[in-house]
Amino acid sequence: MMEQKIDLALAFAQDVLVLDRGRVVHQGASEALRADEAAKVQLFCVGGG
């Protein structure tokens, strides 16, 4: 759902939890994920911009 507006969603959140098929695949500070383009591509299969 949030794949469309990742940076916007991360700007409002303090922490992030990413699930894939019910399993936690990433957990941490939203600010760190927001700054890490490679992690966003890997986790959400999208590019920044």
C-alpha positions in Angstrom: 0.0 0.0 0.0 2.7 2.5 0.9 4.9 1.6 -2.0 3.5 4.5 -3.9 4.5 7.2 -1.4 7.4 5.7 0.5 9.2 8.9 1.4 6.0 10.7 2.4 5.0 7.8 4.7 8.5 7.6 6.2 8.4 11.3 6.9 5.4 10.9 9.2 6.6 7.8 11.0 9.3 7.5 13.7 9.9 3.7 13.2 9.2 1.4 10.3 8.3 -2.3 10.2 8.3 -4.0 6.7 6.5 -7.3 6.3 6.8 -9.8 3.4 4.2 -12.6 3.5 3.7 -12.1 7.2 7.4 -12.1 8.1 9.4 -9.1 9.4 12.0 -8.3 6.8 13.1 -4.9 8.1 12.7 -3.0 11.3 14.3 0.3 12.3 14.2 4.1 12.3 12.2 5.6 9.5 14.8 8.3 9.0 17.6 5.8 8.3 15.5 3.9 5.7 14.4 7.2 4.1 18.0 8.0 3.5 19.0 4.6 2.1 17.9 4.3 -1.5 19.4 0.9 -2.0 17.4 -0.5 1.0 14.2 1.1 -0.4 14.7 -0.5 -3.8 15.4 -3.9 -2.2 12.5 -3.8 0.2 9.9 -2.1 -2.0 11.2 -2.8 -5.5 10.9 1.0 -6.4 13.4 3.7 -7.0 13.5 7.1 -5.3 13.0 10.4 -6.9 
